[in-house]
Amino acid sequence: MSSKKMNTEQLKKILLEHIKQGNCFTKEVRDILMNYKDNGGTQNKVVALLNQIKTENPDNLSIQDGADDVLDIATGYCGSSMRVWE
């Protein structure tokens, strides 16, 4: 993952791809969120984006579960090694 600055739409696309692949609670996803944070992205924007993904896919349980896994990382509901925001 390069450290180039990404906007919220780019982040959404990247996270949705990981969610669709089923690999969500990973160091790679954490690194994506850290890159977003390091480039000025906020926790509130990530949480809103993940909730938007869930709202847009109400009947897709695998997307719902994947988004929840990423939410756990974004909100700090995980071990300290996976946290992005304190």
C-alpha positions in Angstrom: 0.0 0.0 0.0 1.5 3.3 -1.0 1.3 6.2 1.3 -0.4 8.5 -1.2 -3.2 10.6 0.0 -6.7 9.2 -0.6 -10.1 10.8 -0.4 -13.1 9.2 1.2 -14.5 7.8 -2.0 -11.2 6.1 -2.7 -11.1 4.7 0.8 -14.6 3.4 0.4 -13.7 1.6 -2.8 -10.6 0.0 -1.2 -12.4 -1.0 1.9 -15.4 -2.4 0.0 -13.0 -4.6 -2.0 -11.5 -6.0 1.1 -14.9 -6.5 2.7 -16.1 -8.4 -0.4 -13.0 -10.6 -0.3 -13.8 -11.4 3.3 -10.4 -10.3 4.7 -11.3 -7.4 7.0 -9.8 -7.8 10.4 -6.2 -7.7 9.1 -3.0 -5.8 9.4 -3.4 -4.7 5.8 -6.8 -3.1 6.5 -5.3 -1.5 9.6 -2.5 -0.1 7.4 -5.0 1.3 5.0 -6.8 3.1 7.8 -3.5 4.3 9.3 -2.5 5.8 5.9 -5.9 7.5 5.7 -5.4 8.9 9.3 -1.8 10.0 8.6 -3.1 12.0 5.6 -5.7 13.9 7.7 -8.6 11.4 7.6 -10.8 11.3 10.7 -12.3 8.5 12.7 -15.7 10.0 12.2 -15.4 9.9 8.4 -14.4 6.3 8.5 -17.2 5.3 10.8 -19.7 7.2 8.7 -18.3 5.5 5.5 -18.6 2.0 7.0 -22.1 2.7 8.2 -22.9 3.9 4.7 -21.6 0.6 3.2 -23.8 -1.3 5.6 -26.8 0.8 4.8 -26.2 0.3 1.0 -26.0 -3.5 1.5 -28.8 -4.3 4.0 -29.4 -7.9 2.8 -25.7 -8.9 2.4 -24.6 -10.4 5.6 -21.0 -11.0 4.5 -20.7 -7.3 3.7 -22.4 -6.4 7.0 -20.0 -8.6 9.0 -17.0 -7.4 7.1 -17.9 -3.7 7.7 -18.4 -4.5 11.4 -14.9 -6.0 11.5 -13.4 -2.8 10.0 -15.5 -0.8 12.4 -13.9 -2.7 15.2 -10.5 -1.5 14.0 -11.7 2.1 13.4 -13.5 2.5 16.7 -10.8 0.8 18.8 -13.0 -2.2 19.7 -9.9 -4.4 19.3 -6.5 -5.1 20.8 -4.1 -2.2 21.0 -1.9 -3.6 18.2 -4.9 -3.2 15.8 -6.0 0.3 16.9 -5.8 3.3 14.6 -7.4 6.0 16.7 -7.1 6.1 20.5 
